[in-house]
Amino acid sequence: MTIKLIAVGKTDHKLLENLINDYVKRLGFYIKFTFEIIPDIKNTKNLSEVEQKSKEGKLILDKINTADVLILLDENGKQYDSVSFSEVLQKYMNSGLKQLVFVIGGPYGFSPDVYNRSNTKLSLSKMTFSHQMIRLFFIEQLYRGFTILRNEPYHHR
């Protein structure tokens, strides 16, 4: 199985980018992982929130295959603790799924088309975090999930 993370907009903080790259590298020991950035939409000042979400949504959907399971990182999604999240990952791996795709949307969330295509939603917290920080938090949780599945000492129970 491949896990793909899609995020809208680039990270402009070098320290965050370095940490993200460190966890991406660590994940490579457990699973095939790809991280794709959708460039920021240009001229957003001339677009309404709905138009911006629609444009971002088309770019997101262009990166999704019909057989992919699509999980949106969304404030209204289901919350898990780290152990439960690792169990969710294991179920997807056991299912024979080819690709599991997670998406971090733009500043206004997702278009209706993206919500309609999604299989489920995941929330990392009831708190609000920047889209740039969520990338790090989510990739670290993926890494943590795989260390839990392998009974490695990274996660302390």
C-alpha positions as CSV (number, residue, x, y, z in Angstrom):
1,M,0.0,0.0,0.0
2,T,1.1,3.6,-0.7
3,I,0.1,6.5,1.5
4,K,-0.1,9.8,-0.2
5,L,-0.5,13.1,1.6
6,I,-1.7,16.1,-0.5
7,A,-1.5,19.6,0.9
8,V,-2.6,22.9,-0.6
9,G,0.1,25.6,-0.6
10,K,3.8,25.4,0.1
11,T,5.5,25.6,3.5
12,D,7.5,28.8,3.9
13,H,9.1,28.0,7.2
14,K,12.4,26.2,6.8
15,L,12.4,24.8,10.3
16,L,9.0,23.2,9.7
17,E,10.1,21.9,6.3
18,N,13.2,20.3,7.8
19,L,11.1,18.5,10.5
20,I,8.6,17.4,7.9
21,N,11.4,16.0,5.7
22,D,12.9,14.2,8.7
23,Y,9.6,12.4,9.4
24,V,9.0,11.7,5.6
25,K,12.4,10.0,5.6
26,R,11.6,8.0,8.7
27,L,8.3,6.9,7.2
28,G,10.2,5.4,4.3
29,F,11.4,2.6,6.5
30,Y,7.8,1.4,7.0
31,I,5.7,2.2,3.9
32,K,5.8,3.8,0.5
33,F,4.9,7.4,1.3
34,T,4.5,10.4,-1.1
35,F,3.9,14.0,-0.2
36,E,2.5,16.2,-2.9
37,I,2.0,20.0,-2.7
38,I,-0.6,21.7,-4.7
39,P,0.6,25.2,-5.5
40,D,-1.2,28.2,-4.0
41,I,-4.0,29.5,-6.2
42,K,-2.8,32.8,-7.9
43,N,-4.8,36.0,-7.6
44,T,-7.0,34.9,-4.7
45,K,-7.8,38.5,-3.9
46,N,-10.0,38.4,-7.0
47,L,-11.7,35.2,-6.0
48,S,-14.5,34.5,-3.5
49,E,-14.1,31.8,-0.9
50,V,-16.3,29.5,-2.9
51,E,-14.3,30.1,-6.1
52,Q,-11.0,29.5,-4.3
53,K,-12.3,26.2,-2.8
54,S,-13.6,25.1,-6.2
55,K,-10.3,25.8,-7.9
56,E,-8.3,24.0,-5.2
57,G,-10.9,21.1,-5.3
58,K,-10.3,20.5,-9.0
59,L,-6.5,20.4,-8.4
60,I,-7.0,17.9,-5.5
61,L,-9.4,15.7,-7.5
62,D,-7.0,15.5,-10.4
63,K,-4.5,13.8,-8.1
64,I,-7.0,11.1,-6.9
65,N,-7.5,7.8,-8.6
66,T,-10.9,6.1,-8.7
67,A,-9.7,3.2,-6.5
68,D,-8.1,5.4,-3.9
69,V,-9.6,5.8,-0.4
70,L,-9.7,9.5,0.3
71,I,-9.6,10.8,3.8
72,L,-9.9,14.6,4.4
73,L,-8.2,16.2,7.4
74,D,-11.1,18.2,8.6
75,E,-12.1,19.8,11.9
76,N,-15.4,17.9,11.8
77,G,-13.8,14.5,11.2
78,K,-13.4,11.6,13.6
79,Q,-10.8,11.8,16.2
80,Y,-8.5,9.0,17.3
81,D,-5.8,8.5,19.9
82,S,-2.5,7.3,18.4
83,V,-3.0,3.6,19.1
84,S,-6.5,3.7,17.6
85,F,-5.1,5.5,14.5
86,S,-2.4,2.8,14.1
87,E,-5.2,0.2,14.1
88,V,-7.0,2.1,11.4
89,L,-3.8,2.1,9.3
90,Q,-3.5,-1.6,9.9
91,K,-7.1,-2.3,8.7
92,Y,-6.4,-0.4,5.5
93,M,-3.1,-2.3,4.9
94,N,-4.9,-5.6,5.5
95,S,-7.7,-4.7,3.1
96,G,-5.4,-4.9,0.1
97,L,-5.9,-1.3,-0.7
98,K,-3.4,0.1,-3.3
99,Q,-3.4,3.7,-2.2
100,L,-4.7,5.6,0.8
101,V,-4.8,9.4,0.3
102,F,-5.0,12.0,3.0
103,V,-5.6,15.7,2.1
104,I,-5.0,18.9,3.9
105,G,-7.1,21.6,2.3
106,G,-6.5,25.3,1.8
107,P,-7.4,28.1,4.2
108,Y,-11.2,27.7,3.6
109,G,-11.4,23.9,3.6
110,F,-12.7,21.8,0.8
111,S,-15.2,22.2,-2.0
112,P,-18.4,20.3,-2.1
113,D,-17.0,18.1,-4.9
114,V,-14.0,17.0,-2.7
115,Y,-16.4,16.3,0.3
116,N,-18.6,14.2,-2.0
117,R,-15.6,12.2,-3.3
118,S,-14.1,11.6,0.2
119,N,-14.6,8.3,2.0
120,T,-14.2,9.8,5.5
121,K,-12.9,12.7,7.5
122,L,-10.2,12.8,10.2
123,S,-9.6,15.5,12.8
124,L,-6.3,15.7,14.6
125,S,-7.8,18.0,17.3
126,K,-10.7,20.3,18.2
127,M,-8.1,23.1,18.2
128,T,-7.2,25.0,15.0
129,F,-3.6,24.8,13.7
130,S,-2.0,26.4,10.7
131,H,-2.1,24.3,7.6
132,Q,1.7,24.3,7.7
133,M,1.9,22.8,11.2
134,I,-0.8,20.2,10.5
135,R,1.5,18.7,7.9
136,L,4.2,18.1,10.5
137,F,1.7,16.8,13.1
138,F,0.0,14.5,10.7
139,I,3.2,13.0,9.2
140,E,4.5,12.5,12.8
141,Q,1.3,10.7,13.7
142,L,1.7,8.4,10.7
143,Y,5.3,7.6,11.8
144,R,4.1,7.1,15.3
145,G,1.3,4.7,14.1
146,F,3.8,2.5,12.3
147,T,6.2,2.4,15.3
148,I,3.2,1.3,17.4
149,L,2.3,-1.4,14.9
150,R,5.9,-2.7,15.1
151,N,6.0,-2.4,18.9
152,E,8.9,-0.1,18.7
153,P,9.8,2.2,21.7
154,Y,9.0,5.5,20.0
155,H,5.4,5.6,21.5
156,H,5.3,5.2,25.3
157,R,2.2,3.4,26.6
